[in-house]
Amino acid sequence: MNNYICATGKRKRSIARVMLKEGEGRFVINKRSLEDYFPRETSRMVIKQPFYRTDTYGKYDIKVNVRGGGNTGQADAIKHGISKALLEINDEFRSLLKKEGFLTRDSRIKERKKYGQKKARKKFQFSKR
């Protein structure tokens, strides 16, 4: 792709392919605007955190393809991808992003259901007689 810096972010079941390009700070997520795709202000705030920490807000256009998971997982996956892409742009951002924990992939995923149980940890009701 022309002049794009690409990175992949992951969280839970969500995978985000993030492409950064110098521009005026436009967000395009799955061919929709940031406000259209994430109506909740907290999700939008989470996505913008890496830019605020590195003082680069409004300097890059962001194009994202994200799939899987829910709103929170997708927002965190985009944040992870943006952080990795910013690191490719300037390696000096590593200490800032690392300190905030943006470069660490959150490995918590849903635990699998076990046989003989209702869910992963929940058991069937015990009957003594």
C-alpha positions as CSV (number, residue, x, y, z in Angstrom):
1,M,0.0,0.0,0.0
2,N,1.2,3.5,-0.7
3,N,2.9,5.2,2.3
4,Y,0.8,3.3,4.9
5,I,2.4,1.8,8.0
6,C,0.6,-1.4,8.8
7,A,0.3,-3.2,12.2
8,T,-2.0,-5.8,13.7
9,G,-3.7,-5.6,17.1
10,K,-5.5,-8.3,19.0
11,R,-7.7,-8.5,22.1
12,K,-10.0,-11.4,23.1
13,R,-11.5,-12.6,19.7
14,S,-11.0,-9.3,17.9
15,I,-8.3,-8.8,15.3
16,A,-7.6,-5.3,13.9
17,R,-5.5,-4.5,10.9
18,V,-4.4,-0.9,11.4
19,M,-2.9,1.3,8.6
20,L,-1.4,4.7,9.5
21,K,-0.6,7.5,7.0
22,E,0.4,11.1,7.5
23,G,-2.7,13.3,7.3
24,E,-5.1,15.3,9.4
25,G,-6.4,12.7,11.9
26,R,-9.3,11.0,10.0
27,F,-10.5,7.7,11.3
28,V,-12.0,5.1,9.0
29,I,-13.1,1.8,10.7
30,N,-14.6,-0.8,8.4
31,K,-15.4,1.9,5.8
32,R,-17.3,3.9,8.5
33,S,-16.4,6.9,10.6
34,L,-15.2,6.6,14.2
35,E,-18.4,8.1,15.7
36,D,-20.6,5.9,13.5
37,Y,-18.8,2.7,14.3
38,F,-18.2,3.3,18.0
39,P,-21.2,5.3,19.4
40,R,-19.9,5.0,23.0
41,E,-17.5,7.8,24.0
42,T,-15.4,5.4,26.2
43,S,-14.6,3.3,23.2
44,R,-13.5,6.3,21.1
45,M,-11.4,7.5,24.1
46,V,-9.6,4.1,24.3
47,I,-8.7,4.2,20.6
48,K,-7.3,7.7,20.8
49,Q,-5.1,7.0,24.0
50,P,-1.9,6.1,22.1
51,F,-2.0,9.4,20.1
52,Y,-2.5,11.5,23.2
53,R,0.3,9.7,25.1
54,T,2.8,10.3,22.2
55,D,1.5,13.9,21.3
56,T,0.7,12.7,17.7
57,Y,-3.1,13.3,17.7
58,G,-4.3,14.7,14.4
59,K,-1.1,14.0,12.6
60,Y,-2.1,10.6,11.1
61,D,-5.0,9.3,9.1
62,I,-6.1,5.9,10.4
63,K,-7.7,3.1,8.3
64,V,-8.8,0.0,10.2
65,N,-10.2,-3.3,9.3
66,V,-11.5,-5.0,12.4
67,R,-13.4,-8.3,12.9
68,G,-14.5,-10.6,15.6
69,G,-15.4,-10.0,19.2
70,G,-17.5,-7.2,20.7
71,N,-17.2,-3.5,21.0
72,T,-14.8,-3.4,23.9
73,G,-12.5,-6.1,22.4
74,Q,-12.5,-4.4,19.0
75,A,-11.6,-1.0,20.6
76,D,-8.7,-2.5,22.6
77,A,-7.5,-4.4,19.5
78,I,-7.5,-1.1,17.5
79,K,-5.6,0.6,20.4
80,H,-3.0,-2.3,20.3
81,G,-2.6,-2.0,16.6
82,I,-2.2,1.8,16.6
83,S,0.4,1.5,19.3
84,K,2.4,-1.0,17.3
85,A,2.1,1.2,14.2
86,L,3.3,4.3,16.1
87,L,6.3,2.2,17.2
88,E,7.2,1.6,13.6
89,I,7.1,5.3,12.9
90,N,9.2,6.4,15.8
91,D,11.1,3.9,18.0
92,E,11.4,6.6,20.8
93,F,7.7,6.1,21.6
94,R,8.5,2.6,23.0
95,S,9.1,3.8,26.6
96,L,5.9,5.9,26.7
97,L,3.7,3.2,25.2
98,K,5.4,0.4,27.2
99,K,4.9,2.2,30.5
100,E,1.1,2.6,29.7
101,G,0.9,-1.1,28.8
102,F,-0.3,-0.4,25.2
103,L,2.2,-2.7,23.6
104,T,1.3,-5.7,25.7
105,R,-1.2,-8.0,24.1
106,D,-4.0,-8.7,26.7
107,S,-4.0,-12.5,26.5
108,R,-7.2,-13.0,28.6
109,I,-9.6,-15.1,26.5
110,K,-12.8,-17.1,27.3
111,E,-12.2,-20.3,29.1
112,R,-13.5,-23.4,27.5
113,K,-16.5,-25.3,28.7
114,K,-15.7,-28.6,30.5
115,Y,-17.7,-31.8,30.2
116,G,-19.9,-32.7,33.2
117,Q,-20.4,-29.0,33.9
118,K,-22.8,-26.3,32.9
119,K,-20.2,-23.8,31.7
120,A,-16.4,-23.3,32.2
121,R,-16.6,-23.2,36.0
122,K,-20.3,-23.4,36.8
123,K,-21.5,-26.9,37.9
124,F,-24.9,-28.5,37.6
125,Q,-27.0,-28.2,40.7
126,F,-26.0,-30.8,43.3
127,S,-28.8,-33.0,44.7
128,K,-28.0,-35.0,47.8
129,R,-31.0,-37.3,47.5
